[in-house]
Amino acid sequence: MSMKDYLAKVAAEKEHEKLLDSATAAFRRAIGEPGILDRFDADFGGLPSATRNEIQRVA
């Protein structure tokens, strides 16, 4: 792999990490809103209990 290709790959990976961090922060804000998980349960049948507990700890 050329240096140019390697640096392009690293730059793309860093950009992806930045976007993922931004999406993660938005998700945490959203699930922190009162009633969001209850609304999700009502609309989609809910999360498995283990997953719901993990999300609440993260938020």
C-alpha distance matrix in Angstrom:
0.0 3.8 6.6 8.2 6.2 6.4 9.9 10.8 10.2 12.2 14.7 15.2 15.8 18.2 20.0 20.4 21.9 24.2 25.5 26.0 28.0 30.0 30.8 31.8 34.1 35.7 36.2 37.9 40.1 41.1 42.0 43.9 46.3 49.7 50.1 46.6 46.2 49.7 49.0 45.9 48.1 50.7 48.4 46.0 48.0 46.3 43.6 44.1 46.0 43.3 40.8 43.4 44.2 40.5 40.3 43.5 42.4 39.2 41.2
3.8 0.0 3.8 5.3 5.2 6.1 8.6 9.9 10.6 12.3 14.2 15.3 16.5 18.4 20.0 21.1 22.6 24.4 25.8 26.9 28.6 30.4 31.5 32.7 34.7 36.3 37.2 38.8 40.8 41.9 43.2 44.9 47.2 50.6 51.3 47.8 47.7 51.2 50.4 47.4 49.9 52.4 50.0 47.9 50.0 48.3 45.7 46.4 48.2 45.5 42.9 45.4 46.1 42.4 42.0 45.1 43.9 40.6 42.4
6.6 3.8 0.0 3.8 5.5 5.0 6.1 8.5 9.7 10.4 12.1 14.1 15.2 16.3 18.2 19.8 20.9 22.4 24.3 25.5 26.8 28.6 30.1 31.2 32.9 34.7 35.8 37.2 39.1 40.5 41.8 43.2 45.6 49.1 50.0 46.6 46.7 50.3 49.6 46.8 49.3 51.9 49.6 47.6 49.8 47.9 45.3 46.0 47.6 44.9 42.2 44.5 45.1 41.3 40.8 43.7 42.4 39.0 40.7
8.2 5.3 3.8 0.0 3.8 5.5 5.3 6.2 8.6 10.0 10.5 12.3 14.3 15.4 16.5 18.3 20.0 21.1 22.6 24.3 25.8 27.1 28.6 30.1 31.8 33.2 34.5 36.2 37.8 39.1 40.6 42.2 44.2 47.9 48.7 45.3 45.5 49.1 48.1 45.4 48.1 50.5 48.1 46.3 48.6 46.9 44.5 45.6 47.3 44.8 41.9 44.0 44.8 41.2 40.3 43.3 42.2 38.7 40.1
6.2 5.2 5.5 3.8 0.0 3.8 5.5 5.1 6.1 8.7 9.8 10.5 12.3 14.3 15.3 16.4 18.4 20.0 21.1 22.4 24.3 25.8 26.9 28.3 30.4 31.6 32.7 34.5 36.3 37.3 38.7 40.5 42.6 46.1 46.7 43.2 43.3 46.8 45.8 42.9 45.5 47.9 45.4 43.4 45.7 44.1 41.7 42.7 44.6 42.1 39.2 41.5 42.5 38.8 38.1 41.2 40.3 36.8 38.4
6.4 6.1 5.0 5.5 3.8 0.0 3.8 5.4 5.1 6.2 8.6 9.9 10.6 12.3 14.2 15.3 16.5 18.4 20.1 21.0 22.5 24.5 25.7 26.7 28.7 30.4 31.3 32.8 34.8 36.1 37.2 38.9 41.2 44.7 45.5 42.0 41.9 45.5 44.8 41.9 44.4 47.0 44.8 42.7 44.8 42.9 40.3 41.1 42.8 40.1 37.4 39.7 40.3 36.7 36.1 39.1 38.0 34.6 36.3
9.9 8.6 6.1 5.3 5.5 3.8 0.0 3.8 5.4 5.0 6.0 8.5 9.8 10.5 12.2 14.1 15.2 16.4 18.3 19.8 20.9 22.6 24.3 25.5 27.0 28.7 30.0 31.4 33.1 34.6 36.1 37.4 39.7 43.3 44.3 40.9 41.1 44.8 44.0 41.3 44.0 46.6 44.4 42.6 44.8 42.8 40.3 41.4 42.9 40.3 37.4 39.4 40.1 36.4 35.6 38.4 37.2 33.7 35.1
10.8 9.9 8.5 6.2 5.1 5.4 3.8 0.0 3.8 5.5 5.1 6.1 8.6 9.9 10.5 12.2 14.2 15.3 16.5 18.3 19.9 21.2 22.5 24.2 25.9 27.1 28.5 30.3 31.8 33.0 34.6 36.2 38.2 41.8 42.6 39.1 39.5 43.0 42.0 39.3 42.1 44.4 42.0 40.3 42.7 41.0 38.7 40.0 41.7 39.4 36.3 38.2 39.2 35.6 34.6 37.5 36.7 33.1 34.3
10.2 10.6 9.7 8.6 6.1 5.1 5.4 3.8 0.0 3.8 5.4 5.1 6.2 8.6 9.9 10.5 12.3 14.3 15.4 16.4 18.3 20.0 21.0 22.3 24.4 25.8 26.7 28.4 30.4 31.4 32.7 34.5 36.6 40.1 40.8 37.3 37.3 40.9 40.0 37.1 39.7 42.2 39.9 37.9 40.1 38.4 35.9 36.9 38.7 36.3 33.3 35.5 36.4 32.8 32.0 35.1 34.2 30.7 32.2
12.2 12.3 10.4 10.0 8.7 6.2 5.0 5.5 3.8 0.0 3.8 5.4 5.1 6.2 8.6 9.8 10.5 12.3 14.3 15.2 16.4 18.4 19.9 20.8 22.6 24.4 25.5 26.8 28.8 30.2 31.4 32.8 35.2 38.7 39.7 36.3 36.4 40.1 39.4 36.7 39.3 42.0 39.9 38.1 40.1 38.0 35.5 36.5 37.9 35.3 32.4 34.5 35.0 31.4 30.6 33.4 32.3 28.8 30.4
14.7 14.2 12.1 10.5 9.8 8.6 6.0 5.1 5.4 3.8 0.0 3.8 5.4 5.1 6.2 8.6 9.9 10.6 12.4 14.2 15.3 16.7 18.4 19.9 21.3 22.8 24.3 25.8 27.3 28.8 30.4 31.7 33.8 37.5 38.5 35.2 35.6 39.3 38.4 35.9 38.8 41.2 39.0 37.5 39.8 37.8 35.5 36.9 38.3 36.0 32.9 34.6 35.3 31.8 30.5 33.3 32.4 28.7 29.8
15.2 15.3 14.1 12.3 10.5 9.9 8.5 6.1 5.1 5.4 3.8 0.0 3.8 5.5 5.1 6.1 8.7 9.9 10.6 12.2 14.2 15.4 16.4 18.2 20.0 21.2 22.4 24.3 25.9 26.9 28.5 30.2 32.2 35.7 36.5 33.0 33.3 36.9 35.9 33.2 36.0 38.4 36.1 34.4 36.8 35.0 32.8 34.3 36.0 33.8 30.6 32.4 33.5 30.0 28.7 31.6 31.1 27.4 28.5
15.8 16.5 15.2 14.3 12.3 10.6 9.8 8.6 6.2 5.1 5.4 3.8 0.0 3.8 5.4 5.0 6.2 8.6 9.9 10.4 12.2 14.3 15.2 16.2 18.3 19.9 20.7 22.3 24.4 25.5 26.7 28.4 30.7 34.1 34.9 31.5 31.5 35.1 34.4 31.7 34.3 36.9 34.8 33.0 35.1 33.1 30.6 31.8 33.3 30.9 27.9 29.8 30.6 27.0 26.0 29.0 28.2 24.6 26.1
18.2 18.4 16.3 15.4 14.3 12.3 10.5 9.9 8.6 6.2 5.1 5.5 3.8 0.0 3.8 5.4 5.0 6.2 8.7 9.8 10.5 12.4 14.2 15.1 16.6 18.5 19.8 21.0 22.8 24.4 25.8 27.0 29.3 32.9 34.1 30.8 31.1 34.8 34.2 31.8 34.5 37.1 35.2 33.7 35.9 33.6 31.2 32.5 33.7 31.3 28.3 29.8 30.4 26.8 25.6 28.3 27.3 23.6 24.8
20.0 20.0 18.2 16.5 15.3 14.2 12.2 10.5 9.9 8.6 6.2 5.1 5.4 3.8 0.0 3.8 5.4 5.0 6.3 8.6 9.9 10.7 12.4 14.2 15.5 16.7 18.4 20.1 21.4 22.7 24.5 25.9 27.8 31.5 32.5 29.2 29.8 33.4 32.5 30.1 33.1 35.4 33.3 32.0 34.5 32.5 30.4 32.1 33.5 31.5 28.2 29.5 30.5 27.1 25.4 28.0 27.5 23.8 24.5
20.4 21.1 19.8 18.3 16.4 15.3 14.1 12.2 10.5 9.8 8.6 6.1 5.0 5.4 3.8 0.0 3.8 5.4 5.2 6.1 8.6 9.9 10.5 12.1 14.2 15.3 16.3 18.2 20.0 20.9 22.4 24.2 26.2 29.7 30.4 26.9 27.2 30.8 29.9 27.3 30.2 32.6 30.5 28.9 31.3 29.3 27.1 28.7 30.3 28.3 25.0 26.5 27.6 24.3 22.7 25.6 25.3 21.6 22.5
21.9 22.6 20.9 20.0 18.4 16.5 15.2 14.2 12.3 10.5 9.9 8.7 6.2 5.0 5.4 3.8 0.0 3.8 5.5 5.0 6.1 8.6 9.8 10.3 12.2 14.2 15.1 16.3 18.3 19.8 20.9 22.4 24.8 28.2 29.3 26.0 26.2 29.9 29.4 26.9 29.6 32.3 30.6 29.0 31.1 28.7 26.3 27.7 28.8 26.6 23.4 24.9 25.6 22.0 20.7 23.4 22.6 18.9 20.1
24.2 24.4 22.4 21.1 20.0 18.4 16.4 15.3 14.3 12.3 10.6 9.9 8.6 6.2 5.0 5.4 3.8 0.0 3.8 5.5 5.1 6.3 8.7 9.9 10.7 12.5 14.3 15.5 16.8 18.5 20.3 21.3 23.4 27.1 28.4 25.3 25.9 29.6 28.9 26.9 29.8 32.3 30.5 29.5 31.7 29.4 27.3 29.1 30.1 28.1 24.8 25.7 26.5 23.1 21.3 23.6 23.0 19.2 19.7
25.5 25.8 24.3 22.6 21.1 20.1 18.3 16.5 15.4 14.3 12.4 10.6 9.9 8.7 6.3 5.2 5.5 3.8 0.0 3.8 5.4 5.0 6.2 8.5 9.9 10.6 12.2 14.3 15.4 16.5 18.4 20.0 21.7 25.3 26.3 22.9 23.7 27.3 26.3 24.1 27.3 29.5 27.5 26.4 29.0 26.9 25.1 27.2 28.5 26.9 23.4 24.2 25.4 22.3 20.1 22.7 22.7 18.9 19.1
26.0 26.9 25.5 24.3 22.4 21.0 19.8 18.3 16.4 15.2 14.2 12.2 10.4 9.8 8.6 6.1 5.0 5.5 3.8 0.0 3.8 5.4 5.0 6.0 8.6 9.8 10.3 12.2 14.2 15.1 16.4 18.1 20.3 23.8 24.6 21.2 21.4 25.1 24.5 22.0 24.9 27.4 25.7 24.3 26.5 24.2 22.0 23.9 25.1 23.3 19.9 20.9 22.1 18.9 16.9 19.7 19.6 15.9 16.5
28.0 28.6 26.8 25.8 24.3 22.5 20.9 19.9 18.3 16.4 15.3 14.2 12.2 10.5 9.9 8.6 6.1 5.1 5.4 3.8 0.0 3.8 5.5 5.1 6.2 8.7 9.9 10.6 12.4 14.3 15.5 16.5 18.9 22.5 23.8 20.8 21.2 25.0 24.7 22.6 25.5 28.1 26.7 25.6 27.6 25.0 22.9 24.6 25.3 23.4 20.2 20.8 21.5 18.2 16.3 18.5 18.0 14.1 14.6
30.0 30.4 28.6 27.1 25.8 24.5 22.6 21.2 20.0 18.4 16.7 15.4 14.3 12.4 10.7 9.9 8.6 6.3 5.0 5.4 3.8 0.0 3.8 5.4 5.2 6.3 8.7 10.0 10.7 12.4 14.5 15.5 17.3 21.0 22.4 19.3 20.4 24.0 23.3 21.6 24.7 27.0 25.4 24.8 27.2 24.8 23.1 25.4 26.2 24.8 21.4 21.5 22.5 19.7 17.1 19.0 19.1 15.3 14.9
30.8 31.5 30.1 28.6 26.9 25.7 24.3 22.5 21.0 19.9 18.4 16.4 15.2 14.2 12.4 10.5 9.8 8.7 6.2 5.0 5.5 3.8 0.0 3.8 5.4 5.1 6.1 8.6 9.9 10.4 12.3 14.1 15.8 19.3 20.2 16.8 17.6 21.2 20.3 18.3 21.5 23.7 22.0 21.2 23.6 21.4 19.8 22.2 23.4 22.2 18.6 18.8 20.3 17.6 14.9 17.2 17.8 14.2 13.8
31.8 32.7 31.2 30.1 28.3 26.7 25.5 24.2 22.3 20.8 19.9 18.2 16.2 15.1 14.2 12.1 10.3 9.9 8.5 6.0 5.1 5.4 3.8 0.0 3.8 5.4 5.1 6.2 8.6 9.8 10.7 12.2 14.6 18.0 19.0 15.9 16.2 19.9 19.7 17.7 20.4 23.1 21.9 20.9 22.8 20.1 18.1 20.2 20.9 19.4 16.0 16.2 17.2 14.3 11.8 14.1 14.3 10.6 10.7
34.1 34.7 32.9 31.8 30.4 28.7 27.0 25.9 24.4 22.6 21.3 20.0 18.3 16.6 15.5 14.2 12.2 10.7 9.9 8.6 6.2 5.2 5.4 3.8 0.0 3.8 5.4 5.1 6.2 8.6 10.1 10.6 12.9 16.5 18.2 15.5 16.4 20.0 19.9 18.5 21.4 23.8 23.0 22.5 24.4 21.6 20.0 22.3 22.5 21.2 18.0 17.5 18.2 15.7 12.9 14.3 14.4 10.8 9.9
35.7 36.3 34.7 33.2 31.6 30.4 28.7 27.1 25.8 24.4 22.8 21.2 19.9 18.5 16.7 15.3 14.2 12.5 10.6 9.8 8.7 6.3 5.1 5.4 3.8 0.0 3.8 5.5 5.1 6.2 8.7 9.8 11.1 14.8 16.2 13.2 14.8 18.1 17.4 16.2 19.5 21.5 20.3 20.2 22.5 20.1 19.1 21.8 22.4 21.7 18.3 17.5 18.8 16.8 13.5 14.8 15.9 12.6 11.0
36.2 37.2 35.8 34.5 32.7 31.3 30.0 28.5 26.7 25.5 24.3 22.4 20.7 19.8 18.4 16.3 15.1 14.3 12.2 10.3 9.9 8.7 6.1 5.1 5.4 3.8 0.0 3.8 5.4 5.0 6.2 8.4 10.2 13.5 14.2 11.0 11.8 15.4 14.9 13.2 16.2 18.6 17.5 17.1 19.1 16.5 15.3 18.0 18.7 18.1 14.6 13.8 15.5 13.5 10.1 11.9 13.4 10.3 9.0
37.9 38.8 37.2 36.2 34.5 32.8 31.4 30.3 28.4 26.8 25.8 24.3 22.3 21.0 20.1 18.2 16.3 15.5 14.3 12.2 10.6 10.0 8.6 6.2 5.1 5.5 3.8 0.0 3.8 5.4 5.4 6.1 8.9 12.1 13.6 11.1 11.6 15.2 15.6 14.4 17.0 19.5 19.2 18.9 20.3 17.3 15.9 18.2 18.1 17.3 14.2 13.0 13.8 11.9 8.6 9.5 10.5 7.4 5.6
40.1 40.8 39.1 37.8 36.3 34.8 33.1 31.8 30.4 28.8 27.3 25.9 24.4 22.8 21.4 20.0 18.3 16.8 15.4 14.2 12.4 10.7 9.9 8.6 6.2 5.1 5.4 3.8 0.0 3.8 5.7 5.1 6.7 10.4 12.5 10.3 12.0 15.2 15.2 14.8 17.7 19.7 19.4 19.8 21.5 18.8 18.0 20.7 20.5 20.2 17.2 15.5 16.4 15.1 11.5 11.6 13.0 10.4 7.5
41.1 41.9 40.5 39.1 37.3 36.1 34.6 33.0 31.4 30.2 28.8 26.9 25.5 24.4 22.7 20.9 19.8 18.5 16.5 15.1 14.3 12.4 10.4 9.8 8.6 6.2 5.0 5.4 3.8 0.0 3.8 5.3 5.5 9.0 10.0 7.2 9.3 12.4 11.8 11.3 14.5 16.2 15.7 16.3 18.3 15.9 15.6 18.7 18.9 19.2 16.0 14.1 15.8 15.0 11.2 11.6 13.9 11.8 9.0
42.0 43.2 41.8 40.6 38.7 37.2 36.1 34.6 32.7 31.4 30.4 28.5 26.7 25.8 24.5 22.4 20.9 20.3 18.4 16.4 15.5 14.5 12.3 10.7 10.1 8.7 6.2 5.4 5.7 3.8 0.0 3.8 5.4 7.8 8.5 5.8 6.5 10.0 10.4 9.7 12.2 14.5 14.7 14.8 16.1 13.3 12.7 15.6 15.4 15.7 12.8 10.5 12.1 11.7 7.9 8.0 10.8 9.3 6.6
43.9 44.9 43.2 42.2 40.5 38.9 37.4 36.2 34.5 32.8 31.7 30.2 28.4 27.0 25.9 24.2 22.4 21.3 20.0 18.1 16.5 15.5 14.1 12.2 10.6 9.8 8.4 6.1 5.1 5.3 3.8 0.0 3.8 6.3 8.6 7.5 8.7 11.5 12.5 12.6 14.8 16.9 17.5 18.1 19.1 16.1 15.6 18.1 17.2 17.5 15.0 12.4 13.1 12.8 9.4 8.1 10.3 9.2 5.6
46.3 47.2 45.6 44.2 42.6 41.2 39.7 38.2 36.6 35.2 33.8 32.2 30.7 29.3 27.8 26.2 24.8 23.4 21.7 20.3 18.9 17.3 15.8 14.6 12.9 11.1 10.2 8.9 6.7 5.5 5.4 3.8 0.0 3.8 6.3 5.8 8.5 10.4 10.7 11.9 14.3 15.6 16.2 17.5 18.8 16.3 16.7 19.6 19.0 19.9 17.4 14.5 15.7 15.9 12.4 11.1 13.8 13.0 9.4
49.7 50.6 49.1 47.9 46.1 44.7 43.3 41.8 40.1 38.7 37.5 35.7 34.1 32.9 31.5 29.7 28.2 27.1 25.3 23.8 22.5 21.0 19.3 18.0 16.5 14.8 13.5 12.1 10.4 9.0 7.8 6.3 3.8 0.0 3.8 5.7 7.9 8.5 9.6 11.6 13.2 14.1 15.6 17.2 17.9 15.7 16.6 19.3 18.2 19.7 17.8 14.4 15.4 16.6 13.5 11.5 14.5 14.7 11.2
50.1 51.3 50.0 48.7 46.7 45.5 44.3 42.6 40.8 39.7 38.5 36.5 34.9 34.1 32.5 30.4 29.3 28.4 26.3 24.6 23.8 22.4 20.2 19.0 18.2 16.2 14.2 13.6 12.5 10.0 8.5 8.6 6.3 3.8 0.0 3.8 5.7 5.1 6.0 8.6 9.8 10.4 12.1 14.0 14.6 12.7 14.2 17.2 16.5 18.5 16.7 13.2 15.0 16.6 13.5 12.0 15.6 15.9 13.0
46.6 47.8 46.6 45.3 43.2 42.0 40.9 39.1 37.3 36.3 35.2 33.0 31.5 30.8 29.2 26.9 26.0 25.3 22.9 21.2 20.8 19.3 16.8 15.9 15.5 13.2 11.0 11.1 10.3 7.2 5.8 7.5 5.8 5.7 3.8 0.0 3.8 5.4 5.1 6.2 8.6 9.8 10.5 11.8 13.1 11.1 12.2 15.6 15.5 17.2 14.7 11.7 14.1 15.0 11.6 11.1 14.7 14.3 11.6
46.2 47.7 46.7 45.5 43.3 41.9 41.1 39.5 37.3 36.4 35.6 33.3 31.5 31.1 29.8 27.2 26.2 25.9 23.7 21.4 21.2 20.4 17.6 16.2 16.4 14.8 11.8 11.6 12.0 9.3 6.5 8.7 8.5 7.9 5.7 3.8 0.0 3.8 5.4 4.9 6.2 8.6 9.8 10.2 10.6 7.9 8.8 11.9 11.7 13.6 11.4 8.2 10.9 12.2 9.3 9.0 12.8 13.0 11.1
49.7 51.2 50.3 49.1 46.8 45.5 44.8 43.0 40.9 40.1 39.3 36.9 35.1 34.8 33.4 30.8 29.9 29.6 27.3 25.1 25.0 24.0 21.2 19.9 20.0 18.1 15.4 15.2 15.2 12.4 10.0 11.5 10.4 8.5 5.1 5.4 3.8 0.0 3.8 5.4 5.0 6.2 8.7 10.0 9.8 7.9 10.1 13.0 12.7 15.3 13.8 10.5 12.9 15.0 12.6 11.8 15.6 16.4 14.4
49.0 50.4 49.6 48.1 45.8 44.8 44.0 42.0 40.0 39.4 38.4 35.9 34.4 34.2 32.5 29.9 29.4 28.9 26.3 24.5 24.7 23.3 20.3 19.7 19.9 17.4 14.9 15.6 15.2 11.8 10.4 12.5 10.7 9.6 6.0 5.1 5.4 3.8 0.0 3.8 5.3 5.0 6.1 8.4 9.5 8.7 11.3 14.7 15.2 17.8 15.7 12.9 15.8 17.3 14.5 14.3 18.1 18.2 16.0
45.9 47.4 46.8 45.4 42.9 41.9 41.3 39.3 37.1 36.7 35.9 33.2 31.7 31.8 30.1 27.3 26.9 26.9 24.1 22.0 22.6 21.6 18.3 17.7 18.5 16.2 13.2 14.4 14.8 11.3 9.7 12.6 11.9 11.6 8.6 6.2 4.9 5.4 3.8 0.0 3.8 5.4 5.2 5.7 7.3 6.1 8.2 11.9 13.1 15.4 12.9 10.7 14.1 15.2 12.5 13.3 16.9 16.7 15.2
48.1 49.9 49.3 48.1 45.5 44.4 44.0 42.1 39.7 39.3 38.8 36.0 34.3 34.5 33.1 30.2 29.6 29.8 27.3 24.9 25.5 24.7 21.5 20.4 21.4 19.5 16.2 17.0 17.7 14.5 12.2 14.8 14.3 13.2 9.8 8.6 6.2 5.0 5.3 3.8 0.0 3.8 5.6 5.4 4.8 3.6 6.9 10.0 11.0 13.9 12.3 10.0 13.3 15.2 13.2 13.7 17.3 17.9 16.7
50.7 52.4 51.9 50.5 47.9 47.0 46.6 44.4 42.2 42.0 41.2 38.4 36.9 37.1 35.4 32.6 32.3 32.3 29.5 27.4 28.1 27.0 23.7 23.1 23.8 21.5 18.6 19.5 19.7 16.2 14.5 16.9 15.6 14.1 10.4 9.8 8.6 6.2 5.0 5.4 3.8 0.0 3.8 5.9 5.8 6.9 10.5 13.4 14.5 17.6 16.1 13.7 16.9 18.9 16.8 16.9 20.7 21.2 19.6
48.4 50.0 49.6 48.1 45.4 44.8 44.4 42.0 39.9 39.9 39.0 36.1 34.8 35.2 33.3 30.5 30.6 30.5 27.5 25.7 26.7 25.4 22.0 21.9 23.0 20.3 17.5 19.2 19.4 15.7 14.7 17.5 16.2 15.6 12.1 10.5 9.8 8.7 6.1 5.2 5.6 3.8 0.0 3.8 6.1 7.8 11.0 14.3 16.1 18.8 16.7 14.9 18.5 19.8 17.4 18.3 21.9 21.8 20.3
46.0 47.9 47.6 46.3 43.4 42.7 42.6 40.3 37.9 38.1 37.5 34.4 33.0 33.7 32.0 28.9 29.0 29.5 26.4 24.3 25.6 24.8 21.2 20.9 22.5 20.2 17.1 18.9 19.8 16.3 14.8 18.1 17.5 17.2 14.0 11.8 10.2 10.0 8.4 5.7 5.4 5.9 3.8 0.0 3.8 5.6 8.3 11.4 13.9 16.3 14.2 13.2 16.9 18.0 16.0 17.5 20.9 20.7 19.9
48.0 50.0 49.8 48.6 45.7 44.8 44.8 42.7 40.1 40.1 39.8 36.8 35.1 35.9 34.5 31.3 31.1 31.7 29.0 26.5 27.6 27.2 23.6 22.8 24.4 22.5 19.1 20.3 21.5 18.3 16.1 19.1 18.8 17.9 14.6 13.1 10.6 9.8 9.5 7.3 4.8 5.8 6.1 3.8 0.0 3.8 7.0 9.3 11.5 14.5 13.2 12.1 15.6 17.2 15.9 17.1 20.4 20.9 20.4
46.3 48.3 47.9 46.9 44.1 42.9 42.8 41.0 38.4 38.0 37.8 35.0 33.1 33.6 32.5 29.3 28.7 29.4 26.9 24.2 25.0 24.8 21.4 20.1 21.6 20.1 16.5 17.3 18.8 15.9 13.3 16.1 16.3 15.7 12.7 11.1 7.9 7.9 8.7 6.1 3.6 6.9 7.8 5.6 3.8 0.0 3.7 6.7 8.4 11.3 9.7 8.3 11.8 13.5 12.2 13.3 16.6 17.2 16.9
43.6 45.7 45.3 44.5 41.7 40.3 40.3 38.7 35.9 35.5 35.5 32.8 30.6 31.2 30.4 27.1 26.3 27.3 25.1 22.0 22.9 23.1 19.8 18.1 20.0 19.1 15.3 15.9 18.0 15.6 12.7 15.6 16.7 16.6 14.2 12.2 8.8 10.1 11.3 8.2 6.9 10.5 11.0 8.3 7.0 3.7 0.0 3.8 6.1 8.1 6.2 5.7 9.3 10.5 9.7 11.5 14.3 14.8 15.2
44.1 46.4 46.0 45.6 42.7 41.1 41.4 40.0 36.9 36.5 36.9 34.3 31.8 32.5 32.1 28.7 27.7 29.1 27.2 23.9 24.6 25.4 22.2 20.2 22.3 21.8 18.0 18.2 20.7 18.7 15.6 18.1 19.6 19.3 17.2 15.6 11.9 13.0 14.7 11.9 10.0 13.4 14.3 11.4 9.3 6.7 3.8 0.0 3.8 5.6 5.4 6.3 8.8 10.1 10.8 12.5 14.6 15.7 16.7
46.0 48.2 47.6 47.3 44.6 42.8 42.9 41.7 38.7 37.9 38.3 36.0 33.3 33.7 33.5 30.3 28.8 30.1 28.5 25.1 25.3 26.2 23.4 20.9 22.5 22.4 18.7 18.1 20.5 18.9 15.4 17.2 19.0 18.2 16.5 15.5 11.7 12.7 15.2 13.1 11.0 14.5 16.1 13.9 11.5 8.4 6.1 3.8 0.0 3.8 5.5 5.1 6.2 8.7 9.9 10.6 12.5 14.4 15.5
43.3 45.5 44.9 44.8 42.1 40.1 40.3 39.4 36.3 35.3 36.0 33.8 30.9 31.3 31.5 28.3 26.6 28.1 26.9 23.3 23.4 24.8 22.2 19.4 21.2 21.7 18.1 17.3 20.2 19.2 15.7 17.5 19.9 19.7 18.5 17.2 13.6 15.3 17.8 15.4 13.9 17.6 18.8 16.3 14.5 11.3 8.1 5.6 3.8 0.0 3.8 5.5 5.2 6.3 8.8 10.1 10.9 12.6 14.5
40.8 42.9 42.2 41.9 39.2 37.4 37.4 36.3 33.3 32.4 32.9 30.6 27.9 28.3 28.2 25.0 23.4 24.8 23.4 19.9 20.2 21.4 18.6 16.0 18.0 18.3 14.6 14.2 17.2 16.0 12.8 15.0 17.4 17.8 16.7 14.7 11.4 13.8 15.7 12.9 12.3 16.1 16.7 14.2 13.2 9.7 6.2 5.4 5.5 3.8 0.0 3.8 5.4 5.1 6.3 8.7 10.0 10.7 12.4
43.4 45.4 44.5 44.0 41.5 39.7 39.4 38.2 35.5 34.5 34.6 32.4 29.8 29.8 29.5 26.5 24.9 25.7 24.2 20.9 20.8 21.5 18.8 16.2 17.5 17.5 13.8 13.0 15.5 14.1 10.5 12.4 14.5 14.4 13.2 11.7 8.2 10.5 12.9 10.7 10.0 13.7 14.9 13.2 12.1 8.3 5.7 6.3 5.1 5.5 3.8 0.0 3.8 5.4 5.2 6.2 8.7 10.0 10.6
44.2 46.1 45.1 44.8 42.5 40.3 40.1 39.2 36.4 35.0 35.3 33.5 30.6 30.4 30.5 27.6 25.6 26.5 25.4 22.1 21.5 22.5 20.3 17.2 18.2 18.8 15.5 13.8 16.4 15.8 12.1 13.1 15.7 15.4 15.0 14.1 10.9 12.9 15.8 14.1 13.3 16.9 18.5 16.9 15.6 11.8 9.3 8.8 6.2 5.2 5.4 3.8 0.0 3.8 5.5 5.2 6.3 8.8 10.1
40.5 42.4 41.3 41.2 38.8 36.7 36.4 35.6 32.8 31.4 31.8 30.0 27.0 26.8 27.1 24.3 22.0 23.1 22.3 18.9 18.2 19.7 17.6 14.3 15.7 16.8 13.5 11.9 15.1 15.0 11.7 12.8 15.9 16.6 16.6 15.0 12.2 15.0 17.3 15.2 15.2 18.9 19.8 18.0 17.2 13.5 10.5 10.1 8.7 6.3 5.1 5.4 3.8 0.0 3.8 5.5 5.2 6.3 8.8
40.3 42.0 40.8 40.3 38.1 36.1 35.6 34.6 32.0 30.6 30.5 28.7 26.0 25.6 25.4 22.7 20.7 21.3 20.1 16.9 16.3 17.1 14.9 11.8 12.9 13.5 10.1 8.6 11.5 11.2 7.9 9.4 12.4 13.5 13.5 11.6 9.3 12.6 14.5 12.5 13.2 16.8 17.4 16.0 15.9 12.2 9.7 10.8 9.9 8.8 6.3 5.2 5.5 3.8 0.0 3.8 5.4 5.1 6.2
43.5 45.1 43.7 43.3 41.2 39.1 38.4 37.5 35.1 33.4 33.3 31.6 29.0 28.3 28.0 25.6 23.4 23.6 22.7 19.7 18.5 19.0 17.2 14.1 14.3 14.8 11.9 9.5 11.6 11.6 8.0 8.1 11.1 11.5 12.0 11.1 9.0 11.8 14.3 13.3 13.7 16.9 18.3 17.5 17.1 13.3 11.5 12.5 10.6 10.1 8.7 6.2 5.2 5.5 3.8 0.0 3.8 5.5 5.2
42.4 43.9 42.4 42.2 40.3 38.0 37.2 36.7 34.2 32.3 32.4 31.1 28.2 27.3 27.5 25.3 22.6 23.0 22.7 19.6 18.0 19.1 17.8 14.3 14.4 15.9 13.4 10.5 13.0 13.9 10.8 10.3 13.8 14.5 15.6 14.7 12.8 15.6 18.1 16.9 17.3 20.7 21.9 20.9 20.4 16.6 14.3 14.6 12.5 10.9 10.0 8.7 6.3 5.2 5.4 3.8 0.0 3.8 5.5
39.2 40.6 39.0 38.7 36.8 34.6 33.7 33.1 30.7 28.8 28.7 27.4 24.6 23.6 23.8 21.6 18.9 19.2 18.9 15.9 14.1 15.3 14.2 10.6 10.8 12.6 10.3 7.4 10.4 11.8 9.3 9.2 13.0 14.7 15.9 14.3 13.0 16.4 18.2 16.7 17.9 21.2 21.8 20.7 20.9 17.2 14.8 15.7 14.4 12.6 10.7 10.0 8.8 6.3 5.1 5.5 3.8 0.0 3.8
41.2 42.4 40.7 40.1 38.4 36.3 35.1 34.3 32.2 30.4 29.8 28.5 26.1 24.8 24.5 22.5 20.1 19.7 19.1 16.5 14.6 14.9 13.8 10.7 9.9 11.0 9.0 5.6 7.5 9.0 6.6 5.6 9.4 11.2 13.0 11.6 11.1 14.4 16.0 15.2 16.7 19.6 20.3 19.9 20.4 16.9 15.2 16.7 15.5 14.5 12.4 10.6 10.1 8.8 6.2 5.2 5.5 3.8 0.0
